[in-house]
């Protein structure tokens, strides 16, 4: 695995020295400026899909405001000249408690999509959770990452055969764990997307894991009597062209005549999510793989306890970035009780709302093993491709390193809840 491009403590120095030479990055350091600049470059549909949330987006707001309910209490004279930001996760040492969350349909913001993110993660030695709704098949991203640490996000479809196939492919391409997303068995009421009346999957985007899968190709040949009825309009024809172009293979006319692009979208929309799954279904997944299994979307301590009862190897405290349930508890608010229930038996990761080093520090002080980010690296991808993602990672890791040192901690192990004051 490649080492980060420079020690975290040197990132700040590099920015200032480049500025002295008249070189300023295209990637804003400030999270709000990063989002705004990316918004100006994205299509309206892409920004709505990436930045938007459920309902009035109160969950998105609370994911951020929850961090302000606790303040860091720095300690002095601790000799923090040498610092160690590394952690160990499932037996593997990583240089920082930062992981890239799965984000789907990245082709909406950059042509290299998941490939650019995978390369950036590998070169910065940061784990990357492959999206179930990727724009590039997992095998291609794994190849471009080399030995970089990767995990695979699983959306549990209505076909267990397809679930097993996805998991098998993840194992073969070197994924070190399976991350089951639990909170998207139904699509949330995403107001911005609904105002746009736009869903990228209907154009065949974000379904590369499916169209590259032999089981899904077989399922495509099954009859689909309940497929959606489409009204023929110029926009519908434009969407059909996009659908055909998105489908793998060469030759537009050949793909169009085959009917496979349309079948792929119809089959995907029919089976991609499964609201009928329950705790008992996890035994099927355990039979499919020996890899560690993490549950993503845990917010209630009772569910954390059930995860332990069912032999789960880790959880991610997540509300899907506020995209599923409007008014849901923020992840930072949910974290303490879940950490208490878990009692150190398995890793507890957290996502949704992380925007800076102080957020990372607070989450770890509250008991998180590591944190995951989504939107920030997508904004970096939008503005600069692979290099943009790398800069976002570097900025967050360096911000965390400095926050840790300035708070009097030489290592992640020294960060604890006594360093936070509730307000």
C-alpha positions as a Markdown table, in Angstrom:
| # | Residue | x | y | z |
|---|---|---|---|---|
| 1 | Unk | 0.0 | 0.0 | 0.0 |
| 2 | Unk | 1.3 | 3.5 | -0.9 |
| 3 | Unk | 2.3 | 5.9 | 1.9 |
| 4 | Unk | 0.6 | 9.3 | 2.1 |
| 5 | Unk | 2.3 | 11.9 | 0.0 |
| 6 | Unk | 3.8 | 13.7 | 3.0 |
| 7 | Unk | 3.6 | 13.6 | 6.8 |
| 8 | Unk | 0.3 | 15.1 | 8.0 |
| 9 | Unk | 2.2 | 17.9 | 9.9 |
| 10 | Unk | 3.7 | 19.1 | 6.7 |
| 11 | Unk | 0.4 | 19.8 | 4.9 |
| 12 | Unk | -0.1 | 23.2 | 6.5 |
| 13 | Unk | 3.5 | 24.1 | 5.6 |
| 14 | Unk | 3.0 | 23.0 | 2.0 |
| 15 | Unk | -0.1 | 25.2 | 1.6 |
| 16 | Unk | 1.7 | 28.3 | 2.9 |
| 17 | Unk | 4.9 | 27.7 | 0.9 |
| 18 | Unk | 2.9 | 27.2 | -2.3 |
| 19 | Unk | 1.0 | 30.4 | -1.5 |
| 20 | Unk | 4.3 | 32.3 | -1.1 |
| 21 | Unk | 5.2 | 31.0 | -4.6 |
| 22 | Unk | 1.8 | 32.2 | -6.0 |
| 23 | Unk | 0.4 | 28.7 | -6.2 |
| 24 | Unk | -3.1 | 28.3 | -4.7 |
| 25 | Unk | -5.2 | 25.2 | -4.8 |
| 26 | Unk | -8.4 | 24.9 | -6.7 |
| 27 | Unk | -9.8 | 22.8 | -3.8 |
| 28 | Unk | -11.1 | 25.1 | -0.9 |
| 29 | Unk | -10.0 | 24.1 | 2.6 |
| 30 | Unk | -13.2 | 25.4 | 4.2 |
| 31 | Unk | -16.0 | 22.9 | 4.0 |
| 32 | Unk | -18.7 | 25.4 | 3.1 |
| 33 | Unk | -16.6 | 26.9 | 0.4 |
| 34 | Unk | -15.7 | 23.5 | -1.0 |
| 35 | Unk | -19.4 | 22.6 | -1.3 |
| 36 | Unk | -20.3 | 25.9 | -2.9 |
| 37 | Unk | -17.5 | 25.8 | -5.5 |
| 38 | Unk | -18.5 | 22.2 | -6.4 |
| 39 | Unk | -22.1 | 23.2 | -6.7 |
| 40 | Unk | -21.2 | 25.8 | -9.3 |
| 41 | Unk | -19.5 | 23.1 | -11.4 |
| 42 | Unk | -22.1 | 20.3 | -11.0 |
| 43 | Unk | -25.4 | 20.1 | -12.9 |
| 44 | Unk | -28.4 | 21.0 | -10.9 |
| 45 | Unk | -29.5 | 17.4 | -10.9 |
| 46 | Unk | -26.2 | 16.1 | -9.7 |
| 47 | Unk | -26.0 | 18.7 | -6.8 |
| 48 | Unk | -29.5 | 17.9 | -5.7 |
| 49 | Unk | -28.6 | 14.2 | -5.6 |
| 50 | Unk | -25.3 | 14.6 | -3.8 |
| 51 | Unk | -26.1 | 17.4 | -1.4 |
| 52 | Unk | -29.8 | 16.9 | -0.8 |
| 53 | Unk | -31.5 | 15.0 | 2.0 |
| 54 | Unk | -34.9 | 13.8 | 3.1 |
| 55 | Unk | -37.9 | 16.1 | 3.7 |
| 56 | Unk | -37.0 | 19.5 | 5.2 |
| 57 | Unk | -33.4 | 18.3 | 5.6 |
| 58 | Unk | -33.5 | 18.7 | 9.3 |
| 59 | Unk | -31.4 | 15.6 | 9.8 |
| 60 | Unk | -28.7 | 17.1 | 7.7 |
| 61 | Unk | -28.7 | 20.2 | 9.8 |
| 62 | Unk | -28.7 | 18.2 | 13.1 |
| 63 | Unk | -25.8 | 16.1 | 11.9 |
| 64 | Unk | -23.7 | 19.3 | 11.9 |
| 65 | Unk | -25.3 | 21.1 | 14.9 |
| 66 | Unk | -24.9 | 18.1 | 17.2 |
| 67 | Unk | -21.1 | 18.6 | 17.3 |
| 68 | Unk | -21.6 | 22.1 | 18.7 |
| 69 | Unk | -23.2 | 20.6 | 21.8 |
| 70 | Unk | -19.7 | 19.5 | 23.0 |
| 71 | Unk | -16.5 | 21.6 | 23.3 |
| 72 | Unk | -13.0 | 20.3 | 23.3 |
| 73 | Unk | -10.9 | 21.0 | 26.5 |
| 74 | Unk | -7.3 | 21.2 | 25.4 |
| 75 | Unk | -4.5 | 20.1 | 27.8 |
| 76 | Unk | -1.1 | 21.7 | 27.9 |
| 77 | Unk | 2.6 | 20.8 | 28.3 |
| 78 | Unk | 2.1 | 17.3 | 27.0 |
| 79 | Unk | 5.1 | 17.1 | 24.6 |
| 80 | Unk | 3.2 | 16.5 | 21.4 |
| 81 | Unk | 6.2 | 17.0 | 19.1 |
| 82 | Unk | 5.7 | 13.5 | 17.7 |
| 83 | Unk | 2.2 | 12.3 | 17.1 |
| 84 | Unk | 0.7 | 9.0 | 15.9 |
| 85 | Unk | -2.7 | 9.3 | 14.2 |
| 86 | Unk | -2.8 | 5.7 | 13.2 |
| 87 | Unk | -5.4 | 3.1 | 14.3 |
| 88 | Unk | -5.8 | -0.7 | 13.7 |
| 89 | Unk | -9.0 | -1.9 | 12.1 |
| 90 | Unk | -9.7 | -5.6 | 11.6 |
| 91 | Unk | -6.0 | -6.3 | 12.1 |
| 92 | Unk | -4.8 | -3.7 | 9.5 |
| 93 | Unk | -3.0 | -0.6 | 10.5 |
| 94 | Unk | -4.2 | 2.6 | 8.8 |
| 95 | Unk | -2.5 | 6.0 | 9.2 |
| 96 | Unk | -5.6 | 7.9 | 10.3 |
| 97 | Unk | -9.1 | 7.1 | 11.6 |
| 98 | Unk | -10.6 | 8.2 | 8.3 |
| 99 | Unk | -12.5 | 6.1 | 5.8 |
| 100 | Unk | -14.2 | 7.0 | 2.5 |
| 101 | Unk | -17.9 | 6.1 | 2.7 |
| 102 | Unk | -19.7 | 4.7 | -0.3 |
| 103 | Unk | -21.3 | 7.3 | -2.6 |
| 104 | Unk | -23.1 | 6.2 | -5.7 |
| 105 | Unk | -23.4 | 7.5 | -9.2 |
| 106 | Unk | -20.1 | 9.4 | -9.2 |
| 107 | Unk | -20.2 | 9.6 | -13.0 |
| 108 | Unk | -22.6 | 12.5 | -12.4 |
| 109 | Unk | -19.7 | 14.7 | -11.2 |
| 110 | Unk | -16.5 | 13.3 | -12.9 |
| 111 | Unk | -15.9 | 10.9 | -15.8 |
| 112 | Unk | -13.4 | 8.8 | -13.9 |
| 113 | Unk | -15.8 | 8.4 | -11.0 |
| 114 | Unk | -15.0 | 5.5 | -8.7 |
| 115 | Unk | -11.6 | 4.9 | -10.4 |
| 116 | Unk | -10.3 | 8.4 | -9.4 |
| 117 | Unk | -11.6 | 7.9 | -5.8 |
| 118 | Unk | -10.0 | 4.5 | -5.5 |
| 119 | Unk | -6.6 | 5.7 | -6.7 |
| 120 | Unk | -6.8 | 8.7 | -4.4 |
| 121 | Unk | -7.7 | 6.5 | -1.4 |
| 122 | Unk | -4.9 | 4.0 | -2.2 |
| 123 | Unk | -2.3 | 6.7 | -2.6 |
| 124 | Unk | -3.3 | 8.4 | 0.7 |
| 125 | Unk | -3.5 | 5.0 | 2.4 |
| 126 | Unk | -7.1 | 5.5 | 3.4 |
| 127 | Unk | -9.7 | 2.7 | 3.2 |
| 128 | Unk | -12.4 | 3.1 | 0.6 |
| 129 | Unk | -15.9 | 1.4 | 0.8 |
| 130 | Unk | -16.9 | 0.6 | -2.7 |
| 131 | Unk | -20.5 | 1.7 | -3.5 |
| 132 | Unk | -23.1 | -0.9 | -4.4 |
| 133 | Unk | -24.4 | 1.9 | -6.8 |
| 134 | Unk | -21.0 | 2.5 | -8.4 |
| 135 | Unk | -20.4 | 3.8 | -11.9 |
| 136 | Unk | -17.5 | 1.4 | -12.3 |
| 137 | Unk | -17.4 | -2.3 | -11.5 |
| 138 | Unk | -15.7 | -3.2 | -8.3 |
| 139 | Unk | -13.1 | -5.3 | -10.1 |
| 140 | Unk | -11.8 | -2.4 | -12.1 |
| 141 | Unk | -11.6 | -0.1 | -9.1 |
| 142 | Unk | -9.8 | -2.8 | -7.1 |
| 143 | Unk | -7.2 | -3.2 | -9.9 |
| 144 | Unk | -6.5 | 0.5 | -10.0 |
| 145 | Unk | -6.1 | 0.6 | -6.1 |
| 146 | Unk | -3.4 | -2.1 | -6.1 |
| 147 | Unk | -3.0 | -3.2 | -2.5 |
| 148 | Unk | -5.1 | -0.3 | -1.1 |
| 149 | Unk | -7.5 | -1.2 | 1.6 |
| 150 | Unk | -11.1 | -1.6 | 0.3 |
| 151 | Unk | -14.5 | -2.7 | 1.6 |
| 152 | Unk | -17.7 | -3.4 | -0.2 |
| 153 | Unk | -21.1 | -1.8 | 0.6 |
| 154 | Unk | -24.0 | -4.2 | 0.0 |
| 155 | Unk | -27.6 | -3.2 | -0.7 |
| 156 | Unk | -29.6 | -6.3 | 0.0 |
| 157 | Unk | -31.7 | -6.9 | -3.1 |
| 158 | Unk | -34.8 | -9.0 | -3.6 |
| 159 | Unk | -32.5 | -11.7 | -5.1 |
| 160 | Unk | -30.4 | -13.6 | -2.6 |
| 161 | Unk | -28.6 | -15.2 | -5.5 |
| 162 | Unk | -27.5 | -11.7 | -6.6 |
| 163 | Unk | -26.5 | -10.8 | -3.0 |
| 164 | Unk | -24.3 | -13.9 | -2.9 |
| 165 | Unk | -22.8 | -13.0 | -6.3 |
| 166 | Unk | -21.9 | -9.5 | -5.1 |
| 167 | Unk | -20.3 | -10.8 | -2.0 |
| 168 | Unk | -18.3 | -13.4 | -3.9 |
| 169 | Unk | -17.0 | -10.8 | -6.3 |
| 170 | Unk | -16.1 | -8.5 | -3.4 |
| 171 | Unk | -14.0 | -11.3 | -1.8 |
| 172 | Unk | -12.3 | -12.1 | -5.1 |
| 173 | Unk | -11.3 | -8.5 | -5.8 |
| 174 | Unk | -9.7 | -8.2 | -2.4 |
| 175 | Unk | -12.3 | -6.4 | -0.2 |
| 176 | Unk | -11.5 | -6.9 | 3.4 |
| 177 | Unk | -15.1 | -6.6 | 4.8 |
| 178 | Unk | -18.8 | -6.4 | 3.7 |
| 179 | Unk | -20.7 | -3.3 | 4.8 |
| 180 | Unk | -24.4 | -3.9 | 4.8 |
| 181 | Unk | -26.4 | -0.7 | 4.4 |
| 182 | Unk | -29.6 | -1.2 | 6.4 |
| 183 | Unk | -31.4 | 2.2 | 6.1 |
| 184 | Unk | -32.2 | 2.2 | 2.4 |
| 185 | Unk | -34.5 | -0.7 | 2.0 |
| 186 | Unk | -36.9 | 2.0 | 0.8 |
| 187 | Unk | -35.9 | 5.2 | -0.9 |
| 188 | Unk | -36.3 | 8.3 | 1.4 |
| 189 | Unk | -38.5 | 11.2 | 0.5 |
| 190 | Unk | -35.7 | 13.3 | -1.0 |
| 191 | Unk | -37.2 | 16.6 | -1.7 |
| 192 | Unk | -34.6 | 18.1 | -4.0 |
| 193 | Unk | -34.6 | 15.0 | -6.3 |
| 194 | Unk | -38.4 | 15.0 | -6.3 |
| 195 | Unk | -38.5 | 18.7 | -7.3 |
| 196 | Unk | -36.2 | 17.9 | -10.1 |
| 197 | Unk | -38.2 | 14.7 | -10.9 |
| 198 | Unk | -34.9 | 13.1 | -11.5 |
| 199 | Unk | -33.5 | 9.7 | -10.5 |
| 200 | Unk | -30.1 | 8.9 | -12.2 |
| 201 | Unk | -30.7 | 5.1 | -12.2 |
| 202 | Unk | -33.5 | 5.5 | -14.7 |
| 203 | Unk | -30.8 | 6.7 | -17.2 |
| 204 | Unk | -28.7 | 3.6 | -16.4 |
| 205 | Unk | -26.3 | 5.5 | -14.2 |
| 206 | Unk | -24.9 | 4.0 | -11.0 |
| 207 | Unk | -25.7 | 0.4 | -11.8 |
| 208 | Unk | -22.3 | -0.8 | -13.0 |
| 209 | Unk | -22.1 | -3.5 | -10.2 |
| 210 | Unk | -25.3 | -5.0 | -11.6 |
| 211 | Unk | -24.6 | -4.9 | -15.4 |
| 212 | Unk | -21.2 | -6.4 | -14.7 |
| 213 | Unk | -22.7 | -9.3 | -12.7 |
| 214 | Unk | -23.5 | -12.7 | -14.3 |
| 215 | Unk | -26.4 | -13.4 | -12.0 |
| 216 | Unk | -28.0 | -10.0 | -12.8 |
| 217 | Unk | -27.5 | -10.6 | -16.5 |
| 218 | Unk | -29.4 | -13.8 | -16.1 |
| 219 | Unk | -32.1 | -12.1 | -14.0 |
| 220 | Unk | -32.6 | -9.5 | -16.8 |
| 221 | Unk | -34.0 | -12.3 | -19.0 |
| 222 | Unk | -36.9 | -12.9 | -16.6 |
| 223 | Unk | -40.2 | -11.3 | -17.6 |
| 224 | Unk | -41.0 | -8.0 | -15.9 |
| 225 | Unk | -44.8 | -7.6 | -16.3 |
| 226 | Unk | -44.9 | -4.7 | -13.8 |
| 227 | Unk | -42.3 | -2.6 | -15.5 |
| 228 | Unk | -43.0 | 1.1 | -15.6 |
| 229 | Unk | -45.0 | 2.5 | -18.5 |
| 230 | Unk | -43.1 | 5.3 | -20.2 |
| 231 | Unk | -44.7 | 8.3 | -21.9 |
| 232 | Unk | -42.9 | 9.0 | -25.2 |
| 233 | Unk | -41.5 | 12.5 | -25.1 |
| 234 | Unk | -38.4 | 14.2 | -26.3 |
| 235 | Unk | -37.0 | 14.0 | -22.8 |
| 236 | Unk | -37.8 | 10.3 | -22.6 |
| 237 | Unk | -36.0 | 9.7 | -25.9 |
| 238 | Unk | -33.0 | 11.7 | -24.5 |
| 239 | Unk | -33.1 | 9.5 | -21.4 |
| 240 | Unk | -33.1 | 6.4 | -23.6 |
| 241 | Unk | -30.0 | 7.6 | -25.4 |
| 242 | Unk | -28.3 | 8.2 | -22.0 |
| 243 | Unk | -29.4 | 4.7 | -20.9 |
| 244 | Unk | -27.9 | 3.0 | -23.9 |
| 245 | Unk | -24.7 | 5.0 | -23.6 |
| 246 | Unk | -24.4 | 4.0 | -20.0 |
| 247 | Unk | -24.7 | 0.3 | -20.7 |
| 248 | Unk | -21.4 | -1.5 | -21.0 |
| 249 | Unk | -20.1 | -2.5 | -24.5 |
| 250 | Unk | -19.6 | -0.8 | -27.8 |
| 251 | Unk | -21.9 | 0.1 | -30.6 |
| 252 | Unk | -24.9 | 2.2 | -29.8 |
| 253 | Unk | -27.2 | 0.7 | -32.4 |
| 254 | Unk | -26.2 | -2.9 | -31.4 |
| 255 | Unk | -26.9 | -2.1 | -27.7 |
| 256 | Unk | -30.2 | -0.4 | -28.5 |
| 257 | Unk | -31.4 | -3.3 | -30.7 |
| 258 | Unk | -30.5 | -5.8 | -28.0 |
| 259 | Unk | -32.9 | -4.3 | -25.5 |
| 260 | Unk | -30.4 | -5.0 | -22.7 |
| 261 | Unk | -30.0 | -1.4 | -21.5 |
| 262 | Unk | -33.8 | -1.0 | -21.0 |
| 263 | Unk | -34.0 | -4.5 | -19.4 |
| 264 | Unk | -31.1 | -3.6 | -17.0 |
| 265 | Unk | -32.9 | -0.5 | -15.7 |
| 266 | Unk | -36.2 | -2.3 | -15.4 |
| 267 | Unk | -34.7 | -5.2 | -13.5 |
| 268 | Unk | -32.7 | -2.9 | -11.3 |
| 269 | Unk | -35.6 | -0.8 | -10.3 |
| 270 | Unk | -37.6 | -4.0 | -9.6 |
| 271 | Unk | -35.1 | -5.7 | -7.3 |
| 272 | Unk | -32.5 | -3.3 | -6.0 |
| 273 | Unk | -33.9 | -2.9 | -2.5 |
| 274 | Unk | -35.7 | -5.4 | -0.2 |
| 275 | Unk | -37.8 | -3.9 | 2.7 |
| 276 | Unk | -38.6 | -7.5 | 3.8 |
| 277 | Unk | -35.2 | -8.3 | 5.2 |
| 278 | Unk | -34.9 | -8.9 | 8.9 |
| 279 | Unk | -32.3 | -9.9 | 11.5 |
| 280 | Unk | -32.7 | -13.6 | 10.6 |
| 281 | Unk | -31.5 | -12.9 | 7.1 |
| 282 | Unk | -28.0 | -12.1 | 8.3 |
| 283 | Unk | -27.3 | -15.8 | 8.8 |
| 284 | Unk | -27.5 | -16.2 | 5.0 |
| 285 | Unk | -24.9 | -13.5 | 4.5 |
| 286 | Unk | -22.6 | -15.2 | 7.1 |
| 287 | Unk | -22.9 | -18.5 | 5.0 |
| 288 | Unk | -21.8 | -16.5 | 1.9 |
| 289 | Unk | -18.6 | -15.1 | 3.3 |
| 290 | Unk | -15.9 | -15.4 | 5.9 |
| 291 | Unk | -15.1 | -11.7 | 5.7 |
| 292 | Unk | -16.0 | -9.4 | 8.6 |
| 293 | Unk | -19.6 | -8.0 | 8.3 |
| 294 | Unk | -20.4 | -4.5 | 9.3 |
| 295 | Unk | -23.9 | -3.1 | 9.7 |
| 296 | Unk | -24.3 | 0.5 | 8.4 |
| 297 | Unk | -27.3 | 2.5 | 9.6 |
| 298 | Unk | -27.4 | 1.6 | 13.3 |
| 299 | Unk | -28.9 | 4.5 | 15.4 |
| 300 | Unk | -30.6 | 2.7 | 18.3 |
| 301 | Unk | -28.7 | 1.1 | 21.1 |
| 302 | Unk | -31.0 | -1.9 | 21.0 |
| 303 | Unk | -30.1 | -2.5 | 17.4 |
| 304 | Unk | -26.4 | -2.3 | 18.4 |
| 305 | Unk | -27.1 | -5.0 | 21.0 |
| 306 | Unk | -28.8 | -7.1 | 18.5 |
| 307 | Unk | -25.8 | -6.8 | 16.2 |
| 308 | Unk | -23.7 | -8.2 | 18.9 |
| 309 | Unk | -26.2 | -11.1 | 19.5 |
| 310 | Unk | -26.0 | -11.9 | 15.8 |
| 311 | Unk | -22.2 | -12.1 | 15.7 |
| 312 | Unk | -21.7 | -8.9 | 13.6 |
| 313 | Unk | -18.1 | -7.8 | 13.4 |
| 314 | Unk | -18.6 | -4.0 | 13.4 |
| 315 | Unk | -21.2 | -1.3 | 13.0 |
| 316 | Unk | -21.4 | 2.1 | 11.4 |
| 317 | Unk | -23.5 | 4.7 | 13.2 |
| 318 | Unk | -25.1 | 6.4 | 10.2 |
| 319 | Unk | -28.3 | 8.1 | 9.1 |
| 320 | Unk | -27.2 | 8.0 | 5.5 |
| 321 | Unk | -26.2 | 11.6 | 5.6 |
| 322 | Unk | -29.7 | 12.7 | 6.4 |
| 323 | Unk | -31.0 | 11.3 | 3.1 |
| 324 | Unk | -33.5 | 8.8 | 4.5 |
| 325 | Unk | -35.5 | 10.0 | 7.5 |
| 326 | Unk | -36.2 | 13.7 | 8.0 |
| 327 | Unk | -36.0 | 14.5 | 11.8 |
| 328 | Unk | -33.9 | 11.4 | 12.6 |
| 329 | Unk | -31.4 | 11.5 | 15.5 |
| 330 | Unk | -28.0 | 12.8 | 14.5 |
| 331 | Unk | -25.2 | 10.3 | 14.4 |
| 332 | Unk | -23.1 | 12.1 | 17.0 |
| 333 | Unk | -26.1 | 12.2 | 19.3 |
| 334 | Unk | -26.6 | 8.4 | 18.8 |
| 335 | Unk | -23.0 | 7.5 | 19.2 |
| 336 | Unk | -22.5 | 7.5 | 23.0 |
| 337 | Unk | -25.3 | 5.1 | 23.9 |
| 338 | Unk | -24.2 | 2.8 | 21.1 |
| 339 | Unk | -20.6 | 2.8 | 22.3 |
| 340 | Unk | -21.8 | 2.0 | 25.8 |
| 341 | Unk | -23.8 | -1.0 | 24.6 |
| 342 | Unk | -21.0 | -2.3 | 22.4 |
| 343 | Unk | -18.5 | -2.0 | 25.2 |
| 344 | Unk | -15.5 | -2.4 | 23.0 |
| 345 | Unk | -16.5 | -5.8 | 21.7 |
| 346 | Unk | -16.4 | -4.7 | 18.0 |
| 347 | Unk | -15.4 | -1.5 | 16.2 |
| 348 | Unk | -17.9 | 1.4 | 16.1 |
| 349 | Unk | -17.5 | 3.7 | 13.1 |
| 350 | Unk | -19.5 | 6.8 | 12.5 |
| 351 | Unk | -20.5 | 8.8 | 9.4 |
| 352 | Unk | -22.8 | 11.7 | 8.5 |
| 353 | Unk | -21.8 | 15.3 | 9.3 |
| 354 | Unk | -18.0 | 15.0 | 9.6 |
| 355 | Unk | -16.5 | 18.1 | 8.0 |
| 356 | Unk | -13.2 | 18.8 | 9.9 |
| 357 | Unk | -10.5 | 17.6 | 12.2 |
| 358 | Unk | -12.4 | 18.8 | 15.3 |
| 359 | Unk | -15.4 | 16.7 | 14.3 |
| 360 | Unk | -13.1 | 13.7 | 13.9 |
| 361 | Unk | -11.6 | 14.4 | 17.3 |
| 362 | Unk | -15.0 | 14.7 | 19.0 |
| 363 | Unk | -16.3 | 11.5 | 17.5 |
| 364 | Unk | -13.3 | 9.6 | 18.6 |
| 365 | Unk | -13.4 | 11.1 | 22.1 |
| 366 | Unk | -17.0 | 9.9 | 22.3 |
| 367 | Unk | -15.9 | 6.4 | 21.5 |
| 368 | Unk | -15.8 | 6.0 | 17.7 |
| 369 | Unk | -13.1 | 3.8 | 16.3 |
| 370 | Unk | -13.0 | 5.8 | 13.1 |
| 371 | Unk | -15.1 | 8.1 | 11.0 |
| 372 | Unk | -16.3 | 8.1 | 7.4 |
| 373 | Unk | -16.8 | 10.9 | 5.0 |
| 374 | Unk | -18.9 | 11.1 | 1.8 |
| 375 | Unk | -19.9 | 14.5 | 0.4 |
| 376 | Unk | -16.6 | 16.3 | 1.0 |
| 377 | Unk | -14.6 | 13.9 | -1.1 |
| 378 | Unk | -17.3 | 14.0 | -3.8 |
| 379 | Unk | -16.9 | 17.8 | -3.9 |
| 380 | Unk | -13.1 | 17.3 | -4.3 |
| 381 | Unk | -13.7 | 14.8 | -7.1 |
| 382 | Unk | -16.0 | 17.3 | -8.8 |
| 383 | Unk | -13.4 | 20.0 | -8.8 |
| 384 | Unk | -10.2 | 18.1 | -9.3 |
| 385 | Unk | -10.7 | 14.4 | -10.0 |
| 386 | Unk | -8.2 | 12.2 | -8.2 |
| 387 | Unk | -6.0 | 15.1 | -7.0 |
| 388 | Unk | -9.1 | 16.8 | -5.7 |
| 389 | Unk | -10.0 | 13.8 | -3.6 |
| 390 | Unk | -6.5 | 13.5 | -2.3 |
| 391 | Unk | -6.4 | 17.1 | -1.2 |
| 392 | Unk | -9.7 | 16.7 | 0.7 |
| 393 | Unk | -8.2 | 13.7 | 2.4 |
| 394 | Unk | -4.9 | 15.4 | 3.2 |
| 395 | Unk | -6.7 | 18.5 | 4.6 |
| 396 | Unk | -8.9 | 16.4 | 6.9 |
| 397 | Unk | -6.1 | 14.2 | 8.1 |
| 398 | Unk | -3.8 | 17.2 | 8.7 |
| 399 | Unk | -6.6 | 19.1 | 10.5 |
| 400 | Unk | -7.2 | 16.1 | 12.8 |
| 401 | Unk | -3.5 | 15.7 | 13.4 |
| 402 | Unk | -3.1 | 19.3 | 14.5 |
| 403 | Unk | -6.3 | 19.2 | 16.6 |
| 404 | Unk | -5.1 | 16.1 | 18.4 |
| 405 | Unk | -1.7 | 17.7 | 19.1 |
| 406 | Unk | -3.1 | 21.1 | 20.1 |
| 407 | Unk | -5.5 | 19.3 | 22.5 |
| 408 | Unk | -2.5 | 17.6 | 24.2 |
| 409 | Unk | -2.7 | 14.1 | 22.7 |
| 410 | Unk | 0.2 | 12.2 | 21.2 |
| 411 | Unk | -1.9 | 9.4 | 19.8 |
| 412 | Unk | -5.5 | 8.4 | 19.0 |
| 413 | Unk | -5.4 | 6.2 | 22.1 |
| 414 | Unk | -5.1 | 9.3 | 24.4 |
| 415 | Unk | -8.3 | 10.8 | 23.1 |
| 416 | Unk | -11.2 | 10.2 | 25.5 |
| 417 | Unk | -14.5 | 11.6 | 26.6 |
| 418 | Unk | -13.0 | 13.6 | 29.5 |
| 419 | Unk | -11.7 | 15.9 | 26.8 |
| 420 | Unk | -15.2 | 17.0 | 25.9 |
| 421 | Unk | -17.4 | 19.4 | 27.8 |
| 422 | Unk | -21.2 | 19.3 | 27.1 |
| 423 | Unk | -22.8 | 22.7 | 26.7 |
